[in-house]
């Protein structure tokens, strides 16, 4: 009628063993997916914060331009001679090395 002590102790170990693969999957998921995305997002935020006049950038839409003015939320890009557009800072995808626009 009563459950023996040995069987009860084995049950606790079995429950832990059942959750172990789930815990391992979560740890792998964190280190292979979540952490690299957090690192990339942090780099993107620091790049946007460091934008200044004269930087060459690419927008998320693929427009290449030179920064002529930086405000709190917007950046003015010169995409051709005497042609400027305003884009949101978050639309800036990446910064290019100096002189890239001339080589295109």
C-alpha positions as CSV (number, residue, x, y, z in Angstrom):
1,X,0.0,0.0,0.0
2,X,2.7,2.5,0.8
3,X,5.3,3.7,-1.7
4,X,8.7,2.6,-0.7
5,X,11.3,5.2,0.1
6,X,13.6,4.0,-2.7
7,X,10.8,4.4,-5.3
8,X,10.0,7.9,-4.1
9,X,13.6,9.0,-4.3
10,X,13.9,7.6,-7.8
11,X,10.9,9.6,-8.9
12,X,12.5,12.9,-7.9
13,X,15.7,12.1,-9.9
14,X,13.5,11.1,-12.9
15,X,11.7,14.4,-12.9
16,X,15.0,16.3,-12.9
17,X,16.2,14.2,-15.8
18,X,13.0,15.0,-17.7
19,X,13.6,18.7,-17.4
20,X,17.4,18.5,-18.1
21,X,17.1,18.5,-22.0
22,X,14.7,21.5,-21.8
23,X,17.2,23.4,-19.7
24,X,20.0,22.6,-22.0
25,X,18.0,23.7,-25.1
26,X,17.2,27.0,-23.4
27,X,20.8,27.6,-22.6
28,X,21.9,26.8,-26.1
29,X,19.1,29.0,-27.5
30,X,20.3,31.9,-25.4
31,X,23.9,31.7,-26.3
32,X,23.4,31.0,-30.0
33,X,20.5,33.2,-30.9
34,X,19.5,35.8,-28.2
35,X,22.9,36.9,-27.0
36,X,24.4,37.6,-30.5
37,X,21.2,39.6,-31.5
38,X,21.5,41.7,-28.3
39,X,25.2,42.4,-29.1
40,X,24.4,43.4,-32.7
41,X,21.6,45.7,-31.5
42,X,23.9,47.3,-29.0
43,X,26.5,47.9,-31.8
44,X,23.8,49.4,-34.0
45,X,22.6,51.8,-31.3
46,X,26.2,53.0,-30.6
47,X,26.8,53.5,-34.4
48,X,23.7,55.6,-34.7
49,X,24.6,57.6,-31.6
50,X,28.1,58.3,-33.1
51,X,26.8,59.6,-36.4
52,X,28.3,63.0,-37.4
53,X,28.6,65.3,-40.3
54,X,30.7,63.8,-43.1
55,X,30.0,60.2,-42.4
56,X,29.1,58.0,-45.3
57,X,26.2,55.6,-44.6
58,X,23.7,53.2,-46.2
59,X,20.0,53.3,-45.2
60,X,17.8,50.2,-44.7
61,X,16.3,51.0,-48.2
62,X,19.7,50.8,-49.8
63,X,20.3,54.5,-50.3
64,X,24.0,55.5,-50.1
65,X,24.7,59.0,-48.9
66,X,26.9,61.4,-47.0
67,X,25.6,62.9,-43.7
68,X,25.3,66.7,-43.9
69,X,23.2,67.3,-40.7
70,X,22.3,65.3,-37.6
71,X,19.4,66.2,-35.3
72,X,17.8,64.3,-32.4
73,X,15.7,62.0,-34.6
74,X,16.6,62.7,-38.2
75,X,19.7,62.7,-40.4
76,X,20.1,64.7,-43.6
77,X,21.8,62.8,-46.3
78,X,23.4,64.1,-49.5
79,X,22.7,61.4,-52.1
80,X,23.8,63.5,-55.1
81,X,25.2,66.9,-55.7
82,X,22.6,69.5,-54.5
83,X,20.2,66.6,-53.6
84,X,19.5,66.0,-49.9
85,X,16.9,63.8,-48.1
86,X,15.9,63.5,-44.5
87,X,15.7,60.0,-43.0
88,X,15.1,58.8,-39.5
89,X,18.2,57.8,-37.6
90,X,17.0,54.3,-37.2
91,X,16.8,53.9,-41.0
92,X,20.6,54.0,-41.1
93,X,21.8,50.4,-41.7
94,X,25.5,50.8,-41.6
95,X,28.4,53.3,-41.8
96,X,30.8,53.0,-44.7
97,X,34.5,53.8,-44.8
98,X,35.5,57.3,-46.0
99,X,35.7,57.6,-49.8
100,X,33.4,54.7,-50.5
101,X,30.9,57.0,-52.4
102,X,33.5,58.3,-54.7
103,X,34.6,54.8,-55.7
104,X,31.0,53.7,-56.6
